[in-house]
């Protein structure tokens, strides 16, 4: 069990004196913080640790897993659960918990029992037991208790809904087994003093997830356009790169990675590249518009040059970390073709599967004869399909078709 060691009486008295001198104006969901804190039985060290774990848990791969496990021990619970997204016909529930995983039983809540659960839509921010919501006899006879909670060894139930109005942003639930006693004032107070922090942490995690979703959307667009992107730190070392850039760098043809830094193949071009990167790093703190420069890198293989653009990354207003992006390097290999979806071409231009397949081959730089050979169709069939594509897209030449497809939204989808 992860309980803290008892402290000497003098230390406890000192902490109590600190609590008693806290401003009585500090109020949590209508309850006096001092009274709640004393009822909880938490020491300042325990409270500090739990609050710290709430906020640090926003960065966990499975958010709050460590915090929930420690809280489960503290409350002598068999489960501590945070329902971050309730079940719906469109999406399964999103839940994190501490306790024994029983997926075969838990799935029944997602598919059925959530709709008949009486312990939902609680007053926002108020810790309650299930007996305060539904008659105990009815609760023990209910299908959700008999078929869902009892197989999970859940007898006593404590919870709160968190949010700022409208749908709760989190449903917080704690349970105990039959062998335990019902939750008392100390457990309720412990949960109550933590609720504001849990609510803030959930909102923070939501904002992080939204930012990550936006980043993935933009990164996916660059990938489909076959544009490489490398992010450098203040020392010019690579923080991360997208798949398109990784593939270009893997070839070590004109641009490569040496000791975590970008290096051009030829000395003169490499000195110019390093100077541009240093200039972009130094320009990061400049009040002028973000510096942008570019160059062409020769490839020893004789293939077309790589195009490179170096741009100072925008400063973060309130933080400064060694892992903060300082420079963005955009790499374009003209031989890498933009990706386009066959299904998108069909929807955009009304092409048949065969016509969209041929169009993608032409977009990739093939001639009609080369495409027909690769697709194992006759040249006459390929030319008939091409005429149908012209009619549907409103062009009359293959170059116009390729230009239309490249300039349209198909490569972005």
N, C-alpha and C positions, 0 to 999 in steps of 0.2 A: 504494500500500500504506500502511496506517495504522500503520507502526512508529514508535516514538519515536526521536528523535535520540540518538546515543550521548552519554553523559555523560563529563565529565572523569574521569580516573583517581582523583583525590582524592574526587570525589563518590561513585563506585562503592565505594571503600574505606570511606567513611563509612557508606553504606547497609549494606555487609556487616558492619560493626561493630555497627550497630543490630540486624541480624538475629541475629548471634551472641549478643547480650545478651538476646534474647527468652526468656521462660520456656520451658524444655524440657518443661514439663508440658502445653503446648498441644498437643493431639493431634487429628488429623483421620482418622477411620476407621482407627485403629490405626497410622497412620504419623506419624512425627515431623515437625511442621510446618517446622522449620528446615531439615531435610534436603530436604524436598519443595520448599520455596521456592528453595533454592539450585540444585537440579536444574532447576527450571523456567526459570531464566535471566531471570525477571521482575525489573524494578526495583520499588522501592516505589511509584513514581509509576504505573507500568503496572498493578501489582496493585490499587492504590487506584482507578484509573479503571475497571478491569473489575468490581470489586466494586460500585462505585457504580452502574454501568450495569445490573448484575443487579437491584438493588433498585429503581432508577428505572424499569426496564423493566416492572415490575408495573402501571404506570399508562399504558403505551403502548396505543394503539388495537389494534395487533397486538403483544401482549406480547413483550418481549425481542428485537424485530427488530433494533434498533441494536446491542445487545450481541452477538448472534449474528454479525452482519456483521463487527464488529471482531475477535471471536474467530476467525472464519474466516480473516481476513488474518493474524492472529498465528500461527495453526497451519498456514498455507499449505494450507488445506483447500479442497475444492470444495463441500462441504456441511457445515453444522453444524445439527443437527436436535434439537428437543425434542418428543417424542411425549407429549402431555399426557393423551390418552385413546386407548387402543388400539381398533382396530375391533371391532365386535360386530354380530350380526344386527340389533340394534335401532338402533344409532347408527354413523355413520361415524367414522373416527378424527379426533382433534383434534390438529393438528400445526402448529408454527411452525418456520421454517428460514431459513437464509441460503444462497443459491446460485441457480442458474438454475432457474426454475419450469418443470417438465415435467408438467403435470397429466394428460396422456394416459397417461403411464407411471406416475406416482405413484398413480393410481387403481387400478392393478392390484394394488398392495400392499394397499390397503384391502379389495379384493374377493377376493383370493386368496392372495397371497404371505405375508401376515402369519401365516397358519395353518401355513406350512411354514418359517418363518424360524427357523434354529437359534440366532441371536444374540439371544435373549430370555431372560427369567428369570435374569439375571446376579446374582451376589452383590451385595446391596444396598450401594451406596456405594463400590464398588471399580471402578476404571478397568481395562478389559481390551481386548485386541485380539481380533479374530475367530479368529486362529490358536490362541488359548488355549482356545477353546471347541470348535472343530471342526477336523479335519484339513484342511490347506491344499488338498490335491488334491481331496478331497471337496467342499470349499467352492467351488473354481473350476469343478467339474463340475456343481454343483447348479443346479436350475432357477431359484432365486431370484437367483443370481449371473448366470447366462447371460441370463435374460429380463427381469430387473428392474434389477439393479445395473449390469451392463455397459453397457446402453443409456444409463445416467445417468453413464457414465464414472467409476464408483466401483470402485476396486481395493483400497485399503487401508481398514480399518474399525476404529474405536475407539469404545468406549462404556461407559456405566455406567447402572445402574438406581438410582433414588433413591426413598426411602420410609422409613417407620417400621415396617415389618412389613406382612404382607398384600400386597395388590396395590401395585406401585410407583406413586408419584404422578407420576413422569416417567421417560421413557426418553430418555437423552441419547446422541446419536450424532454422530461426526465421521468424515468420509471424505476420502480423497485419490484423485487420478487415477493412472493407470498411469505417467505420466511422472515422478511424484514417488517418493520413498522411503517405506518404511514408517515408522510413527510410532516415535519414539525415547523415551528417558527424559525429555527436556525437555518434550515434548508431553504425555506421560502425567502428569507432575508438575504441569504447568499446569492440566490438567483436574481433577486430584485436589484441588488447593488451592481450586478454585472450587466444587467439588461441594456443600459444606455451605451455601454462600450460595445456590446455585441451588435446593437443596431448600427452604430457608427462604422464598425468594422465591416458589416455586410454591405453597407452603402459604398464604402471604400473599395471593397472587392468588386462590386458591380461596376464601378467606374473603371477599374483596372481591366475588367473583362471587355467592356465596351471599347476601350482604347486598343486592346489586343485584337478584337474583331475588326476594327477599322484598319489596323496595321496589316492584318492578313489579307484583307480585301485589296489594299493598295499593292502589297507584295505580290499577290496573285496576278494582278494586272501587268506588273512588270515582267513576271515570268512568262505570261502568254505573249507578250511583245518581244520576248527573247532579249530583254535588256538586263545586263548585269549591274548589280549594285553592291558596293563594298563600303562598309562604315568603319571609319578609323577613329581612334582615340586621340588625345592631345599629344601623344608621343608618336603618332603616325602608325601605330600598330593596329592590326585588323581586329575589330570587335566581332563582326559577323559579316556574312555575305549571303546573297540569295543563290539559288541553284544555278541560274544562268551564269553568274559570275564564277561560281565554283567550277563549272565545266570549262569556262575559258581559261581560268588559272591552272586547271589540271593539265591542260595541253602544253603549258610552258612555251607558248609560241608568241613572242612579242611582249608578254606580261606574265610574271610568275610571283611566287611568294618565297621570300628568303628571310629567315628569322622573324617571321610574323609580319613582315612588311612587304608592300608592293615594290617590285623591281622591273624596270623595262629591260629588254634584251640587249640594247646597245647603250654604250656609256654616255654618249652625248644626250640621247633621249632620256636616259635614266636620271641624269643630273637635272634636266629640265623638269621631269616629273617630280623629283624630290623637292625641287624649289617651289613648284606650284602647291604641293601638299603643305610645305612649311608656311608658305604665304597664306594659304587658306586657314591653317591653324592659328597663326598670329592675327588674322583678320576676324577671328571669331568674336573677339571682344571689341571690335571696332564699331563706332556708332554709324559707320557707313553701311549701305546695303550689303548683304552677304556676298562675299567675293565669289565669282565664278570664272573659271578659266578652262581651257581645253587644248588638246593636242592630238596628233595622230602618231601611233606607235607602229614601227616597222616590224614585220613578222619574218624571222629567219627562214621560214618555209617558203616564202614567196607568195603566200596567200594575201588577199587584200588586207590593208592596214586595219588595226583596231582604232576605233574612235573613243577618246577618253575625255570626260568632263569632270573637273574637280570643283566641288562647291563646299563652302563653309556651312556646317550645320547650324541651325538656329540655336541660340543659347536657351537653356532652361532658366526661367526667371527666379526660382526659389531654391535651386539646388545646384551643387557643384561636386561632381563625383569623378573618380578616375575612370569610371565606366561610361561617362557621358559621351555621346557621339560628338566629335569635333569636325569631321570631314566626311562628305559623301562622295565617292568616286563612282561615276556612271560609265559603264563599258558597253560599247556596241560593236558586235561582230556582224558585218553585213551578210555573212554567209549563214548566219543563224536566222531561220525564217520564223516569222510570227506564227503562233498557233491559232487555229480557228476550229471551231466545233462543227462537225458535219450536221448535227441536228439543228444548230443555230442557222447555218446556211439554208437548210430546208425551210425553216420557219420564216426567215427574212425574205427570201426570194421565191419561195414556192417550188424549190428544186426537188426532184426525186432523189432517193438514196444514191442511185447510179450517177446522176448529174452532180450531186454535191461531192461525191467521191472524186470525180474527174476534176471539179473546180479546185479542190484542195491540192491535187497533184500539180495543176497549173500554177496555183498560188505558191507552191514550193519551188517553182522555177523550171519545171519540166515542159518540154514541148508536147504537142498533142500525140506525136508518134511515140515519144518515150513513155507517156502516160498510158497509151493503149497497150504497149508492150508489157508494162508492169502490171496493168490491170487484167491482162490476158483477154482483151477484146480486140475486134478488128478495127482497123483505122477508119473504115466507113462508119462503124458504130460510134466510135469516139467523136467523129466529125458531126454526126447527127445529134449526139448529146450536146456538143458544143453549140450548135445552132440553136438548140432548145434553151440552153443557158443564156445565150445572147438575147433571145426573144424575151425571156423572163426578167433579165436584169437591165434591158434597155441599152446595151452596148453593141458595137458591131465588130470590134477587134479584140484579140486576145490581150494586148497590152492595156486596153481600156478596162477589160474585165479584171485584170490583176490590180490595176490602180484602184478600181472601185472597191474590191474586196479588202485591199490594204487600208484604204482611207475610211472604210465603214466601221461599224461597231463589232463585226464578226470576230476579229482577233481579240477583242476585249472580253468576250463572253466566256 
